[in-house]
Amino acid sequence: MSVYWKDLAERVLMTFVQAFVGAVIIMDVADLTDQTMWTSAAMAGVAAAVSLVKGLLAKGVGLPASASFMKDV
């Protein structure tokens, strides 16, 4: 697996985790069977999907081995 794909996978996964934790804290989810928990997961999934699209688009703009739009680090 190339550096780019590892970078993109980490960014997408961490976006999901951060969005999910934030939504759970804000919505005060206490029960895994609660519909609010699944809503939080769906919101986090949308954020992760946007992160994935951004990372795929950035491959053609920034450094080839990075999922960032930055051309220089």
N, CA, C and O atoms as a Maestro MAE file, in Angstrom:
{
 s_m_m2io_version
 :::
 2.0.0
}

f_m_ct {
 s_m_title
 :::
 protein
 m_atom[292] {
  # First column is atom index #
  i_m_mmod_type
  r_m_x_coord
  r_m_y_coord
  r_m_z_coord
  i_m_residue_number
  s_m_chain_name
  s_m_pdb_residue_name
  s_m_pdb_atom_name
  i_m_atomic_number
  :::
  1 25 0.854 -1.182 0.000 1 A "MET " " N  " 7
  2 3 0.000 0.000 0.000 1 A "MET " " CA " 6
  3 2 0.893 1.236 0.000 1 A "MET " " C  " 6
  4 15 1.825 1.344 0.797 1 A "MET " " O  " 8
  5 25 0.598 2.155 -0.896 2 A "SER " " N  " 7
  6 3 1.439 3.352 -1.020 2 A "SER " " CA " 6
  7 2 1.194 4.323 0.137 2 A "SER " " C  " 6
  8 15 0.217 4.218 0.878 2 A "SER " " O  " 8
  9 25 2.113 5.260 0.253 3 A "VAL " " N  " 7
  10 3 2.012 6.286 1.292 3 A "VAL " " CA " 6
  11 2 0.715 7.079 1.116 3 A "VAL " " C  " 6
  12 15 0.044 7.403 2.095 3 A "VAL " " O  " 8
  13 25 0.368 7.389 -0.130 4 A "TYR " " N  " 7
  14 3 -0.856 8.157 -0.401 4 A "TYR " " CA " 6
  15 2 -2.082 7.440 0.156 4 A "TYR " " C  " 6
  16 15 -2.888 8.058 0.852 4 A "TYR " " O  " 8
  17 25 -2.237 6.162 -0.131 5 A "TRP " " N  " 7
  18 3 -3.432 5.426 0.297 5 A "TRP " " CA " 6
  19 2 -3.473 5.267 1.814 5 A "TRP " " C  " 6
  20 15 -4.555 5.272 2.401 5 A "TRP " " O  " 8
  21 25 -2.319 5.127 2.456 6 A "LYS " " N  " 7
  22 3 -2.277 5.071 3.925 6 A "LYS " " CA " 6
  23 2 -2.691 6.417 4.509 6 A "LYS " " C  " 6
  24 15 -3.444 6.482 5.480 6 A "LYS " " O  " 8
  25 25 -2.183 7.495 3.900 7 A "ASP " " N  " 7
  26 3 -2.527 8.844 4.347 7 A "ASP " " CA " 6
  27 2 -4.030 9.083 4.200 7 A "ASP " " C  " 6
  28 15 -4.679 9.577 5.123 7 A "ASP " " O  " 8
  29 25 -4.575 8.732 3.041 8 A "LEU " " N  " 7
  30 3 -6.004 8.931 2.793 8 A "LEU " " CA " 6
  31 2 -6.850 8.098 3.754 8 A "LEU " " C  " 6
  32 15 -7.836 8.595 4.297 8 A "LEU " " O  " 8
  33 25 -6.475 6.845 3.968 9 A "ALA " " N  " 7
  34 3 -7.227 5.977 4.883 9 A "ALA " " CA " 6
  35 2 -7.223 6.548 6.302 9 A "ALA " " C  " 6
  36 15 -8.252 6.548 6.978 9 A "ALA " " O  " 8
  37 25 -6.067 7.031 6.749 10 A "GLU " " N  " 7
  38 3 -5.991 7.617 8.094 10 A "GLU " " CA " 6
  39 2 -6.880 8.852 8.199 10 A "GLU " " C  " 6
  40 15 -7.587 9.021 9.192 10 A "GLU " " O  " 8
  41 25 -6.852 9.710 7.190 11 A "ARG " " N  " 7
  42 3 -7.659 10.933 7.217 11 A "ARG " " CA " 6
  43 2 -9.151 10.619 7.249 11 A "ARG " " C  " 6
  44 15 -9.903 11.233 8.006 11 A "ARG " " O  " 8
  45 25 -9.578 9.663 6.426 12 A "VAL " " N  " 7
  46 3 -10.996 9.305 6.373 12 A "VAL " " CA " 6
  47 2 -11.430 8.663 7.688 12 A "VAL " " C  " 6
  48 15 -12.477 9.014 8.231 12 A "VAL " " O  " 8
  49 25 -10.639 7.732 8.201 13 A "LEU " " N  " 7
  50 3 -10.981 7.060 9.458 13 A "LEU " " CA " 6
  51 2 -11.047 8.057 10.615 13 A "LEU " " C  " 6
  52 15 -11.991 8.032 11.404 13 A "LEU " " O  " 8
  53 25 -10.055 8.924 10.716 14 A "MET " " N  " 7
  54 3 -10.046 9.881 11.822 14 A "MET " " CA " 6
  55 2 -11.173 10.909 11.690 14 A "MET " " C  " 6
  56 15 -11.705 11.368 12.701 14 A "MET " " O  " 8
  57 25 -11.540 11.274 10.470 15 A "THR " " N  " 7
  58 3 -12.673 12.167 10.282 15 A "THR " " CA " 6
  59 2 -13.938 11.508 10.809 15 A "THR " " C  " 6
  60 15 -14.734 12.146 11.498 15 A "THR " " O  " 8
  61 25 -14.127 10.215 10.482 16 A "PHE " " N  " 7
  62 3 -15.294 9.491 10.977 16 A "PHE " " CA " 6
  63 2 -15.299 9.447 12.503 16 A "PHE " " C  " 6
  64 15 -16.306 9.773 13.132 16 A "PHE " " O  " 8
  65 25 -14.189 9.049 13.091 17 A "VAL " " N  " 7
  66 3 -14.111 8.921 14.555 17 A "VAL " " CA " 6
  67 2 -14.375 10.263 15.232 17 A "VAL " " C  " 6
  68 15 -15.151 10.336 16.185 17 A "VAL " " O  " 8
  69 25 -13.735 11.323 14.746 18 A "GLN " " N  " 7
  70 3 -13.908 12.637 15.362 18 A "GLN " " CA " 6
  71 2 -15.346 13.137 15.224 18 A "GLN " " C  " 6
  72 15 -15.911 13.674 16.177 18 A "GLN " " O  " 8
  73 25 -15.932 12.963 14.053 19 A "ALA " " N  " 7
  74 3 -17.312 13.407 13.851 19 A "ALA " " CA " 6
  75 2 -18.279 12.592 14.705 19 A "ALA " " C  " 6
  76 15 -19.223 13.141 15.272 19 A "ALA " " O  " 8
  77 25 -18.047 11.289 14.797 20 A "PHE " " N  " 7
  78 3 -18.918 10.422 15.591 20 A "PHE " " CA " 6
  79 2 -18.835 10.769 17.080 20 A "PHE " " C  " 6
  80 15 -19.859 10.899 17.751 20 A "PHE " " O  " 8
  81 25 -17.624 10.916 17.582 21 A "VAL " " N  " 7
  82 3 -17.457 11.264 19.001 21 A "VAL " " CA " 6
  83 2 -18.096 12.625 19.290 21 A "VAL " " C  " 6
  84 15 -18.764 12.794 20.310 21 A "VAL " " O  " 8
  85 25 -17.894 13.583 18.402 22 A "GLY " " N  " 7
  86 3 -18.504 14.898 18.599 22 A "GLY " " CA " 6
  87 2 -20.018 14.828 18.607 22 A "GLY " " C  " 6
  88 15 -20.666 15.453 19.447 22 A "GLY " " O  " 8
  89 25 -20.590 14.069 17.675 23 A "ALA " " N  " 7
  90 3 -22.046 13.949 17.613 23 A "ALA " " CA " 6
  91 2 -22.593 13.228 18.838 23 A "ALA " " C  " 6
  92 15 -23.633 13.613 19.372 23 A "ALA " " O  " 8
  93 25 -21.907 12.195 19.283 24 A "VAL " " N  " 7
  94 3 -22.352 11.445 20.466 24 A "VAL " " CA " 6
  95 2 -22.328 12.334 21.702 24 A "VAL " " C  " 6
  96 15 -23.254 12.299 22.513 24 A "VAL " " O  " 8
  97 25 -21.277 13.125 21.846 25 A "ILE " " N  " 7
  98 3 -21.176 14.018 23.008 25 A "ILE " " CA " 6
  99 2 -22.290 15.066 22.957 25 A "ILE " " C  " 6
  100 15 -22.949 15.315 23.967 25 A "ILE " " O  " 8
  101 25 -22.501 15.669 21.814 26 A "ILE " " N  " 7
  102 3 -23.521 16.710 21.696 26 A "ILE " " CA " 6
  103 2 -24.924 16.140 21.899 26 A "ILE " " C  " 6
  104 15 -25.763 16.763 22.551 26 A "ILE " " O  " 8
  105 25 -25.178 14.953 21.339 27 A "MET " " N  " 7
  106 3 -26.518 14.368 21.421 27 A "MET " " CA " 6
  107 2 -26.720 13.548 22.693 27 A "MET " " C  " 6
  108 15 -27.825 13.069 22.948 27 A "MET " " O  " 8
  109 25 -25.665 13.380 23.494 28 A "ASP " " N  " 7
  110 3 -25.745 12.662 24.767 28 A "ASP " " CA " 6
  111 2 -26.343 11.263 24.586 28 A "ASP " " C  " 6
  112 15 -27.339 10.913 25.219 28 A "ASP " " O  " 8
  113 25 -25.725 10.485 23.723 29 A "VAL " " N  " 7
  114 3 -26.180 9.120 23.453 29 A "VAL " " CA " 6
  115 2 -25.685 8.206 24.564 29 A "VAL " " C  " 6
  116 15 -24.489 8.166 24.852 29 A "VAL " " O  " 8
  117 25 -26.595 7.476 25.183 30 A "ALA " " N  " 7
  118 3 -26.226 6.578 26.272 30 A "ALA " " CA " 6
  119 2 -26.477 5.114 25.934 30 A "ALA " " C  " 6
  120 15 -25.973 4.232 26.630 30 A "ALA " " O  " 8
  121 25 -27.229 4.837 24.900 31 A "ASP " " N  " 7
  122 3 -27.648 3.472 24.590 31 A "ASP " " CA " 6
  123 2 -27.296 3.136 23.146 31 A "ASP " " C  " 6
  124 15 -27.665 3.872 22.231 31 A "ASP " " O  " 8
  125 25 -26.581 2.023 22.933 32 A "LEU " " N  " 7
  126 3 -26.175 1.637 21.583 32 A "LEU " " CA " 6
  127 2 -27.362 1.280 20.687 32 A "LEU " " C  " 6
  128 15 -27.218 1.243 19.465 32 A "LEU " " O  " 8
  129 25 -28.513 1.022 21.267 33 A "THR " " N  " 7
  130 3 -29.696 0.718 20.458 33 A "THR " " CA " 6
  131 2 -30.516 1.975 20.185 33 A "THR " " C  " 6
  132 15 -31.527 1.925 19.486 33 A "THR " " O  " 8
  133 25 -30.082 3.086 20.733 34 A "ASP " " N  " 7
  134 3 -30.785 4.353 20.551 34 A "ASP " " CA " 6
  135 2 -30.655 4.832 19.105 34 A "ASP " " C  " 6
  136 15 -29.570 4.776 18.525 34 A "ASP " " O  " 8
  137 25 -31.748 5.296 18.532 35 A "GLN " " N  " 7
  138 3 -31.740 5.803 17.155 35 A "GLN " " CA " 6
  139 2 -30.776 6.977 17.002 35 A "GLN " " C  " 6
  140 15 -30.209 7.175 15.927 35 A "GLN " " O  " 8
  141 25 -30.588 7.752 18.059 36 A "THR " " N  " 7
  142 3 -29.689 8.897 18.014 36 A "THR " " CA " 6
  143 2 -28.253 8.459 17.748 36 A "THR " " C  " 6
  144 15 -27.504 9.160 17.067 36 A "THR " " O  " 8
  145 25 -27.866 7.301 18.286 37 A "MET " " N  " 7
  146 3 -26.520 6.785 18.044 37 A "MET " " CA " 6
  147 2 -26.327 6.482 16.569 37 A "MET " " C  " 6
  148 15 -25.269 6.769 16.011 37 A "MET " " O  " 8
  149 25 -27.336 5.905 15.932 38 A "TRP " " N  " 7
  150 3 -27.245 5.575 14.509 38 A "TRP " " CA " 6
  151 2 -27.271 6.842 13.657 38 A "TRP " " C  " 6
  152 15 -26.640 6.896 12.601 38 A "TRP " " O  " 8
  153 25 -27.996 7.855 14.112 39 A "THR " " N  " 7
  154 3 -27.981 9.143 13.428 39 A "THR " " CA " 6
  155 2 -26.583 9.756 13.512 39 A "THR " " C  " 6
  156 15 -26.088 10.321 12.537 39 A "THR " " O  " 8
  157 25 -25.953 9.642 14.676 40 A "SER " " N  " 7
  158 3 -24.590 10.141 14.851 40 A "SER " " CA " 6
  159 2 -23.628 9.412 13.920 40 A "SER " " C  " 6
  160 15 -22.751 10.035 13.321 40 A "SER " " O  " 8
  161 25 -23.788 8.099 13.796 41 A "ALA " " N  " 7
  162 3 -22.930 7.316 12.909 41 A "ALA " " CA " 6
  163 2 -23.137 7.725 11.453 41 A "ALA " " C  " 6
  164 15 -22.180 7.801 10.683 41 A "ALA " " O  " 8
  165 25 -24.384 7.988 11.080 42 A "ALA " " N  " 7
  166 3 -24.670 8.416 9.708 42 A "ALA " " CA " 6
  167 2 -24.045 9.781 9.426 42 A "ALA " " C  " 6
  168 15 -23.481 9.993 8.352 42 A "ALA " " O  " 8
  169 25 -24.140 10.699 10.372 43 A "MET " " N  " 7
  170 3 -23.533 12.017 10.203 43 A "MET " " CA " 6
  171 2 -22.020 11.891 10.075 43 A "MET " " C  " 6
  172 15 -21.405 12.567 9.251 43 A "MET " " O  " 8
  173 25 -21.427 11.035 10.881 44 A "ALA " " N  " 7
  174 3 -19.981 10.813 10.807 44 A "ALA " " CA " 6
  175 2 -19.602 10.173 9.477 44 A "ALA " " C  " 6
  176 15 -18.550 10.480 8.918 44 A "ALA " " O  " 8
  177 25 -20.451 9.289 8.971 45 A "GLY " " N  " 7
  178 3 -20.204 8.657 7.681 45 A "GLY " " CA " 6
  179 2 -20.210 9.659 6.543 45 A "GLY " " C  " 6
  180 15 -19.401 9.560 5.620 45 A "GLY " " O  " 8
  181 25 -21.113 10.619 6.602 46 A "VAL " " N  " 7
  182 3 -21.153 11.673 5.574 46 A "VAL " " CA " 6
  183 2 -19.875 12.506 5.644 46 A "VAL " " C  " 6
  184 15 -19.290 12.832 4.611 46 A "VAL " " O  " 8
  185 25 -19.443 12.848 6.844 47 A "ALA " " N  " 7
  186 3 -18.202 13.617 7.000 47 A "ALA " " CA " 6
  187 2 -17.015 12.824 6.457 47 A "ALA " " C  " 6
  188 15 -16.138 13.394 5.808 47 A "ALA " " O  " 8
  189 25 -16.978 11.527 6.713 48 A "ALA " " N  " 7
  190 3 -15.889 10.685 6.206 48 A "ALA " " CA " 6
  191 2 -15.938 10.590 4.686 48 A "ALA " " C  " 6
  192 15 -14.892 10.589 4.036 48 A "ALA " " O  " 8
  193 25 -17.137 10.508 4.108 49 A "ALA " " N  " 7
  194 3 -17.264 10.447 2.649 49 A "ALA " " CA " 6
  195 2 -16.763 11.741 2.005 49 A "ALA " " C  " 6
  196 15 -16.096 11.701 0.971 49 A "ALA " " O  " 8
  197 25 -17.078 12.872 2.603 50 A "VAL " " N  " 7
  198 3 -16.587 14.155 2.096 50 A "VAL " " CA " 6
  199 2 -15.062 14.200 2.202 50 A "VAL " " C  " 6
  200 15 -14.387 14.696 1.300 50 A "VAL " " O  " 8
  201 25 -14.528 13.685 3.298 51 A "SER " " N  " 7
  202 3 -13.078 13.619 3.471 51 A "SER " " CA " 6
  203 2 -12.438 12.742 2.400 51 A "SER " " C  " 6
  204 15 -11.370 13.069 1.882 51 A "SER " " O  " 8
  205 25 -13.086 11.637 2.073 52 A "LEU " " N  " 7
  206 3 -12.582 10.738 1.027 52 A "LEU " " CA " 6
  207 2 -12.551 11.443 -0.325 52 A "LEU " " C  " 6
  208 15 -11.543 11.383 -1.029 52 A "LEU " " O  " 8
  209 25 -13.623 12.099 -0.688 53 A "VAL " " N  " 7
  210 3 -13.685 12.812 -1.967 53 A "VAL " " CA " 6
  211 2 -12.619 13.905 -2.020 53 A "VAL " " C  " 6
  212 15 -11.934 14.064 -3.030 53 A "VAL " " O  " 8
  213 25 -12.486 14.651 -0.934 54 A "LYS " " N  " 7
  214 3 -11.465 15.707 -0.874 54 A "LYS " " CA " 6
  215 2 -10.079 15.112 -1.054 54 A "LYS " " C  " 6
  216 15 -9.263 15.665 -1.792 54 A "LYS " " O  " 8
  217 25 -9.799 13.999 -0.397 55 A "GLY " " N  " 7
  218 3 -8.490 13.363 -0.507 55 A "GLY " " CA " 6
  219 2 -8.211 12.839 -1.912 55 A "GLY " " C  " 6
  220 15 -7.080 12.916 -2.392 55 A "GLY " " O  " 8
  221 25 -9.235 12.308 -2.569 56 A "LEU " " N  " 7
  222 3 -9.065 11.826 -3.941 56 A "LEU " " CA " 6
  223 2 -8.810 12.997 -4.897 56 A "LEU " " C  " 6
  224 15 -7.976 12.888 -5.796 56 A "LEU " " O  " 8
  225 25 -9.512 14.100 -4.712 57 A "LEU " " N  " 7
  226 3 -9.301 15.282 -5.543 57 A "LEU " " CA " 6
  227 2 -7.922 15.893 -5.294 57 A "LEU " " C  " 6
  228 15 -7.296 16.409 -6.220 57 A "LEU " " O  " 8
  229 25 -7.453 15.837 -4.063 58 A "ALA " " N  " 7
  230 3 -6.179 16.451 -3.702 58 A "ALA " " CA " 6
  231 2 -4.997 15.718 -4.326 58 A "ALA " " C  " 6
  232 15 -3.936 16.313 -4.516 58 A "ALA " " O  " 8
  233 25 -5.161 14.452 -4.645 59 A "LYS " " N  " 7
  234 3 -4.054 13.691 -5.230 59 A "LYS " " CA " 6
  235 2 -3.546 14.355 -6.502 59 A "LYS " " C  " 6
  236 15 -2.343 14.328 -6.765 59 A "LYS " " O  " 8
  237 25 -4.419 14.943 -7.289 60 A "GLY " " N  " 7
  238 3 -4.005 15.586 -8.525 60 A "GLY " " CA " 6
  239 2 -3.517 17.010 -8.354 60 A "GLY " " C  " 6
  240 15 -3.038 17.618 -9.312 60 A "GLY " " O  " 8
  241 25 -3.632 17.560 -7.135 61 A "VAL " " N  " 7
  242 3 -3.271 18.952 -6.907 61 A "VAL " " CA " 6
  243 2 -2.012 19.079 -6.053 61 A "VAL " " C  " 6
  244 15 -1.080 19.799 -6.411 61 A "VAL " " O  " 8
  245 25 -1.992 18.379 -4.929 62 A "GLY " " N  " 7
  246 3 -0.881 18.497 -3.987 62 A "GLY " " CA " 6
  247 2 0.237 17.512 -4.279 62 A "GLY " " C  " 6
  248 15 0.440 17.106 -5.423 62 A "GLY " " O  " 8
  249 25 0.943 17.141 -3.259 63 A "LEU " " N  " 7
  250 3 2.017 16.159 -3.388 63 A "LEU " " CA " 6
  251 2 1.429 14.796 -3.748 63 A "LEU " " C  " 6
  252 15 0.396 14.420 -3.193 63 A "LEU " " O  " 8
  253 25 2.047 14.048 -4.653 64 A "PRO " " N  " 7
  254 3 1.489 12.771 -5.091 64 A "PRO " " CA " 6
  255 2 1.343 11.739 -3.963 64 A "PRO " " C  " 6
  256 15 0.488 10.857 -4.044 64 A "PRO " " O  " 8
  257 25 2.158 11.839 -2.928 65 A "ALA " " N  " 7
  258 3 2.112 10.864 -1.837 65 A "ALA " " CA " 6
  259 2 1.282 11.347 -0.658 65 A "ALA " " C  " 6
  260 15 1.362 10.784 0.434 65 A "ALA " " O  " 8
  261 25 0.478 12.398 -0.874 66 A "SER " " N  " 7
  262 3 -0.305 12.964 0.218 66 A "SER " " CA " 6
  263 2 -1.741 13.206 -0.227 66 A "SER " " C  " 6
  264 15 -2.007 13.469 -1.400 66 A "SER " " O  " 8
  265 25 -2.652 13.115 0.719 67 A "ALA " " N  " 7
  266 3 -4.060 13.405 0.454 67 A "ALA " " CA " 6
  267 2 -4.385 14.852 0.815 67 A "ALA " " C  " 6
  268 15 -5.531 15.187 1.113 67 A "ALA " " O  " 8
  269 25 -3.370 15.695 0.784 68 A "SER " " N  " 7
  270 3 -3.532 17.107 1.116 68 A "SER " " CA " 6
  271 2 -3.440 17.954 -0.154 68 A "SER " " C  " 6
  272 15 -2.776 17.565 -1.115 68 A "SER " " O  " 8
  273 25 -4.104 19.107 -0.157 69 A "PHE " " N  " 7
  274 3 -4.020 20.035 -1.263 69 A "PHE " " CA " 6
  275 2 -2.699 20.819 -1.247 69 A "PHE " " C  " 6
  276 15 -2.347 21.466 -2.233 69 A "PHE " " O  " 8
  277 25 -1.979 20.758 -0.132 70 A "MET " " N  " 7
  278 3 -0.721 21.510 -0.023 70 A "MET " " CA " 6
  279 2 0.313 20.946 -0.980 70 A "MET " " C  " 6
  280 15 0.474 19.730 -1.086 70 A "MET " " O  " 8
  281 25 1.014 21.832 -1.675 71 A "LYS " " N  " 7
  282 3 2.030 21.403 -2.634 71 A "LYS " " CA " 6
  283 2 3.407 21.294 -1.998 71 A "LYS " " C  " 6
  284 15 4.300 20.656 -2.556 71 A "LYS " " O  " 8
  285 25 3.585 21.908 -0.843 72 A "ASP " " N  " 7
  286 3 4.876 21.893 -0.175 72 A "ASP " " CA " 6
  287 2 4.632 21.817 1.329 72 A "ASP " " C  " 6
  288 15 3.734 22.472 1.858 72 A "ASP " " O  " 8
  289 25 5.433 21.020 2.000 73 A "VAL " " N  " 7
  290 3 5.282 20.895 3.453 73 A "VAL " " CA " 6
  291 2 6.391 21.583 4.175 73 A "VAL " " C  " 6
  292 15 6.422 21.578 5.406 73 A "VAL " " O  " 8
  :::
 }
 m_bond[291] {
  # First column is bond index #
  i_m_from
  i_m_to
  i_m_order
  :::
  1 1 2 1
  2 2 3 1
  3 3 4 2
  4 3 5 1
  5 5 6 1
  6 6 7 1
  7 7 8 2
  8 7 9 1
  9 9 10 1
  10 10 11 1
  11 11 12 2
  12 11 13 1
  13 13 14 1
  14 14 15 1
  15 15 16 2
  16 15 17 1
  17 17 18 1
  18 18 19 1
  19 19 20 2
  20 19 21 1
  21 21 22 1
  22 22 23 1
  23 23 24 2
  24 23 25 1
  25 25 26 1
  26 26 27 1
  27 27 28 2
  28 27 29 1
  29 29 30 1
  30 30 31 1
  31 31 32 2
  32 31 33 1
  33 33 34 1
  34 34 35 1
  35 35 36 2
  36 35 37 1
  37 37 38 1
  38 38 39 1
  39 39 40 2
  40 39 41 1
  41 41 42 1
  42 42 43 1
  43 43 44 2
  44 43 45 1
  45 45 46 1
  46 46 47 1
  47 47 48 2
  48 47 49 1
  49 49 50 1
  50 50 51 1
  51 51 52 2
  52 51 53 1
  53 53 54 1
  54 54 55 1
  55 55 56 2
  56 55 57 1
  57 57 58 1
  58 58 59 1
  59 59 60 2
  60 59 61 1
  61 61 62 1
  62 62 63 1
  63 63 64 2
  64 63 65 1
  65 65 66 1
  66 66 67 1
  67 67 68 2
  68 67 69 1
  69 69 70 1
  70 70 71 1
  71 71 72 2
  72 71 73 1
  73 73 74 1
  74 74 75 1
  75 75 76 2
  76 75 77 1
  77 77 78 1
  78 78 79 1
  79 79 80 2
  80 79 81 1
  81 81 82 1
  82 82 83 1
  83 83 84 2
  84 83 85 1
  85 85 86 1
  86 86 87 1
  87 87 88 2
  88 87 89 1
  89 89 90 1
  90 90 91 1
  91 91 92 2
  92 91 93 1
  93 93 94 1
  94 94 95 1
  95 95 96 2
  96 95 97 1
  97 97 98 1
  98 98 99 1
  99 99 100 2
  100 99 101 1
  101 101 102 1
  102 102 103 1
  103 103 104 2
  104 103 105 1
  105 105 106 1
  106 106 107 1
  107 107 108 2
  108 107 109 1
  109 109 110 1
  110 110 111 1
  111 111 112 2
  112 111 113 1
  113 113 114 1
  114 114 115 1
  115 115 116 2
  116 115 117 1
  117 117 118 1
  118 118 119 1
  119 119 120 2
  120 119 121 1
  121 121 122 1
  122 122 123 1
  123 123 124 2
  124 123 125 1
  125 125 126 1
  126 126 127 1
  127 127 128 2
  128 127 129 1
  129 129 130 1
  130 130 131 1
  131 131 132 2
  132 131 133 1
  133 133 134 1
  134 134 135 1
  135 135 136 2
  136 135 137 1
  137 137 138 1
  138 138 139 1
  139 139 140 2
  140 139 141 1
  141 141 142 1
  142 142 143 1
  143 143 144 2
  144 143 145 1
  145 145 146 1
  146 146 147 1
  147 147 148 2
  148 147 149 1
  149 149 150 1
  150 150 151 1
  151 151 152 2
  152 151 153 1
  153 153 154 1
  154 154 155 1
  155 155 156 2
  156 155 157 1
  157 157 158 1
  158 158 159 1
  159 159 160 2
  160 159 161 1
  161 161 162 1
  162 162 163 1
  163 163 164 2
  164 163 165 1
  165 165 166 1
  166 166 167 1
  167 167 168 2
  168 167 169 1
  169 169 170 1
  170 170 171 1
  171 171 172 2
  172 171 173 1
  173 173 174 1
  174 174 175 1
  175 175 176 2
  176 175 177 1
  177 177 178 1
  178 178 179 1
  179 179 180 2
  180 179 181 1
  181 181 182 1
  182 182 183 1
  183 183 184 2
  184 183 185 1
  185 185 186 1
  186 186 187 1
  187 187 188 2
  188 187 189 1
  189 189 190 1
  190 190 191 1
  191 191 192 2
  192 191 193 1
  193 193 194 1
  194 194 195 1
  195 195 196 2
  196 195 197 1
  197 197 198 1
  198 198 199 1
  199 199 200 2
  200 199 201 1
  201 201 202 1
  202 202 203 1
  203 203 204 2
  204 203 205 1
  205 205 206 1
  206 206 207 1
  207 207 208 2
  208 207 209 1
  209 209 210 1
  210 210 211 1
  211 211 212 2
  212 211 213 1
  213 213 214 1
  214 214 215 1
  215 215 216 2
  216 215 217 1
  217 217 218 1
  218 218 219 1
  219 219 220 2
  220 219 221 1
  221 221 222 1
  222 222 223 1
  223 223 224 2
  224 223 225 1
  225 225 226 1
  226 226 227 1
  227 227 228 2
  228 227 229 1
  229 229 230 1
  230 230 231 1
  231 231 232 2
  232 231 233 1
  233 233 234 1
  234 234 235 1
  235 235 236 2
  236 235 237 1
  237 237 238 1
  238 238 239 1
  239 239 240 2
  240 239 241 1
  241 241 242 1
  242 242 243 1
  243 243 244 2
  244 243 245 1
  245 245 246 1
  246 246 247 1
  247 247 248 2
  248 247 249 1
  249 249 250 1
  250 250 251 1
  251 251 252 2
  252 251 253 1
  253 253 254 1
  254 254 255 1
  255 255 256 2
  256 255 257 1
  257 257 258 1
  258 258 259 1
  259 259 260 2
  260 259 261 1
  261 261 262 1
  262 262 263 1
  263 263 264 2
  264 263 265 1
  265 265 266 1
  266 266 267 1
  267 267 268 2
  268 267 269 1
  269 269 270 1
  270 270 271 1
  271 271 272 2
  272 271 273 1
  273 273 274 1
  274 274 275 1
  275 275 276 2
  276 275 277 1
  277 277 278 1
  278 278 279 1
  279 279 280 2
  280 279 281 1
  281 281 282 1
  282 282 283 1
  283 283 284 2
  284 283 285 1
  285 285 286 1
  286 286 287 1
  287 287 288 2
  288 287 289 1
  289 289 290 1
  290 290 291 1
  291 291 292 2
  :::
 }
}
